[in-house]
Amino acid sequence: MRAAQIDRFGEPDVLKINEVDRPDPGEGEVLVLVESSSVNGHDVIVRSGGLKMVSGRKFPLGTGLDFAGVVVATCPGVDGYRAGDRVWGTVHPRGRHVTGAAAEYVTVPAGRIALAPAGISLSDAASLVVAGTTALIALRDSTRLTSGERVLVRGAAGGVGTAAVQLAHAMGGHVTALARDRYAPALAGLGADRVLGYDAGAEQTGSFDVIVDTVGSDLECHRRRLTRNGRMVTVGLSAFALAAIGLSTVHGSRRIRTFSANPDSALLEDLAGYVASGALRAVVNSVFPLAEIAAAHQAFSRGGILGKHVIAVAA
Ligand SMILES: NC(=O)c1ccc[n+]([C@@H]2O[C@H](COP(=O)([O-])OP(=O)(O)OC[C@H]3O[C@@H](n4cnc5c(N)ncnc54)[C@H](OP(=O)(O)O)[C@@H]3O)[C@@H](O)[C@H]2O)c1
């Protein structure tokens, strides 16, 4: 089968499409024919060698975390799935396989997948797996947004941001989105009540009960916009972000929270519910064939877009 792999850390041009053996599923695992994957920040950091503790240094190394596809086979210990099911999920970042999700087939434990939402393409589904579950954890589990609260989504035009705007709106939040001016109409269409530029000051934005940051910079400056019982979470991790998170613990419940998303079946089922109800839709900027995955990584790092880059593996 074809799989995107790297044989050293570096710029996007280290990504190659190799012919590799199809993986065999083990007990409790499912073999999935991948239709689409997407590009996430994690892939870019792993590719450039910034996460060696997680990725290891053994080459060739696969790339891609999330996928949507069709079940080909199930092994003993798997209940609830059969060949032909449309599923979405993630491979484990420390998985035992040299292929990531940007490959024609993946094997995954059944606990890492769920039925993909009906009514959307597998391409759109793939764009929502990591971004959507991350936004859901940020709003529901980390900051516990409740209806009527004021929410700020920073980096609102990105993968996590476009999902967070929609989910915050669906949860009854009054949503302020920080993004480039040109995306104001699109973000209003996703449920943002206000869209302000990156550099909007506190006097313009006001204060917030919940802040979801997807950028990872200037965290303390944004934290000051929290109300007395406000909660803030950042998912855009950097050395600066970690320092700000550590220092913020002196502020008790108004500390800056973070997490590393590792979606299980239950979370994916909950996300599918938002899609099924029409509250969450995919925002796909572009679809790259697997052979052009290096260009997809370049486009992701260039930024300046609305939504996600999808990798069409089956094309
Ligand atoms: N912790 C977790 O579990 C987890 C899960 C998923 C993602 N992540 C991380 O979360 C981050 C966001 O992921 P993503 O997939 O949403 O990335 P993304 O699609 O690149 O979105 C990031 C957004 O932030 C915007 N942005 C950049 N600088 C900004 C600034 N100073 N002020 C306001 N907005 C700014 C970008 O806009 P422009 O490109 O137009 O500048 C872009 O729209 C990444 O670092 C990713 O690695 C973490």
The ligand as an SDF file (V2000), in Angstrom:
LIG
                    3D

 48 52  0  0  0  0  0  0  0  0999 V2000
   -3.5480   20.2600   22.6090 N   0  0  0  0  0  0  0  0  0  0  0  0
   -4.1540   19.5380   21.6890 C   0  0  0  0  0  0  0  0  0  0  0  0
   -4.6570   18.4560   21.9410 O   0  0  0  0  0  0  0  0  0  0  0  0
   -4.2100   20.0800   20.2780 C   0  0  0  0  0  0  0  0  0  0  0  0
   -5.0980   19.5210   19.3580 C   0  0  0  0  0  0  0  0  0  0  0  0
   -5.1980   20.1110   18.0950 C   0  0  0  0  0  0  0  0  0  0  0  0
   -4.3820   21.1890   17.7750 C   0  0  0  0  0  0  0  0  0  0  0  0
   -3.4720   21.6360   18.6870 N   0  0  0  0  0  0  0  0  0  0  0  0
   -2.6260   22.7980   18.3950 C   0  0  0  0  0  0  0  0  0  0  0  0
   -3.4830   23.9290   18.3980 O   0  0  0  0  0  0  0  0  0  0  0  0
   -2.9950   24.8900   17.4800 C   0  0  0  0  0  0  0  0  0  0  0  0
   -4.1160   25.2580   16.5250 C   0  0  0  0  0  0  0  0  0  0  0  0
   -4.4310   24.1320   15.7210 O   0  0  0  0  0  0  0  0  0  0  0  0
   -5.2430   24.3390   14.3840 P   0  0  0  0  0  0  0  0  0  0  0  0
   -5.3110   23.0130   13.7340 O   0  0  0  0  0  0  0  0  0  0  0  0
   -6.4900   25.0910   14.6430 O   0  0  0  0  0  0  0  0  0  0  0  0
   -4.2150   25.2770   13.5810 O   0  0  0  0  0  0  0  0  0  0  0  0
   -4.5520   26.3320   12.4590 P   0  0  0  0  0  0  0  0  0  0  0  0
   -5.6040   25.7800   11.5730 O   0  0  0  0  0  0  0  0  0  0  0  0
   -3.2620   26.7700   11.8680 O   0  0  0  0  0  0  0  0  0  0  0  0
   -5.2030   27.5480   13.2650 O   0  0  0  0  0  0  0  0  0  0  0  0
   -4.4940   28.4840   13.9990 C   0  0  0  0  0  0  0  0  0  0  0  0
   -5.1770   29.8350   13.7820 C   0  0  0  0  0  0  0  0  0  0  0  0
   -4.5740   30.8240   14.6200 O   0  0  0  0  0  0  0  0  0  0  0  0
   -4.4840   32.0210   13.8680 C   0  0  0  0  0  0  0  0  0  0  0  0
   -3.4970   32.9060   14.4600 N   0  0  0  0  0  0  0  0  0  0  0  0
   -2.1460   32.8560   14.3210 C   0  0  0  0  0  0  0  0  0  0  0  0
   -1.5880   33.8830   15.0210 N   0  0  0  0  0  0  0  0  0  0  0  0
   -2.6000   34.5490   15.6140 C   0  0  0  0  0  0  0  0  0  0  0  0
   -2.6810   35.6840   16.4800 C   0  0  0  0  0  0  0  0  0  0  0  0
   -1.5770   36.3080   16.8960 N   0  0  0  0  0  0  0  0  0  0  0  0
   -3.8980   36.0950   16.9000 N   0  0  0  0  0  0  0  0  0  0  0  0
   -5.0310   35.4600   16.4950 C   0  0  0  0  0  0  0  0  0  0  0  0
   -5.0240   34.3690   15.6760 N   0  0  0  0  0  0  0  0  0  0  0  0
   -3.8190   33.9320   15.2430 C   0  0  0  0  0  0  0  0  0  0  0  0
   -4.1230   31.5330   12.4790 C   0  0  0  0  0  0  0  0  0  0  0  0
   -4.4230   32.5350   11.5320 O   0  0  0  0  0  0  0  0  0  0  0  0
   -3.4530   32.8480   10.2960 P   0  0  0  0  0  0  0  0  0  0  0  0
   -2.9380   31.5440    9.7770 O   0  0  0  0  0  0  0  0  0  0  0  0
   -4.3550   33.5550    9.3410 O   0  0  0  0  0  0  0  0  0  0  0  0
   -2.3800   33.7240   10.8410 O   0  0  0  0  0  0  0  0  0  0  0  0
   -5.0370   30.3220   12.3470 C   0  0  0  0  0  0  0  0  0  0  0  0
   -6.3100   30.7040   11.8670 O   0  0  0  0  0  0  0  0  0  0  0  0
   -1.7730   24.2730   16.8180 C   0  0  0  0  0  0  0  0  0  0  0  0
   -0.6340   24.7290   17.5040 O   0  0  0  0  0  0  0  0  0  0  0  0
   -1.9610   22.7810   17.0440 C   0  0  0  0  0  0  0  0  0  0  0  0
   -0.7390   22.0980   17.0560 O   0  0  0  0  0  0  0  0  0  0  0  0
   -3.3950   21.1210   19.9260 C   0  0  0  0  0  0  0  0  0  0  0  0
  1  2  1  0
  2  3  2  0
  2  4  1  0
  4  5  1  0
  4 48  2  0
  5  6  2  0
  6  7  1  0
  7  8  2  0
  8  9  1  0
  8 48  1  0
  9 10  1  0
  9 46  1  0
 10 11  1  0
 11 12  1  0
 11 44  1  0
 12 13  1  0
 13 14  1  0
 14 15  2  0
 14 16  1  0
 14 17  1  0
 17 18  1  0
 18 19  2  0
 18 20  1  0
 18 21  1  0
 21 22  1  0
 22 23  1  0
 23 24  1  0
 23 42  1  0
 24 25  1  0
 25 26  1  0
 25 36  1  0
 26 27  1  0
 26 35  1  0
 27 28  2  0
 28 29  1  0
 29 30  1  0
 29 35  2  0
 30 31  1  0
 30 32  2  0
 32 33  1  0
 33 34  2  0
 34 35  1  0
 36 37  1  0
 36 42  1  0
 37 38  1  0
 38 39  2  0
 38 40  1  0
 38 41  1  0
 42 43  1  0
 44 45  1  0
 44 46  1  0
 46 47  1  0
M  CHG  2   8   1  16  -1
M  END
$$$$
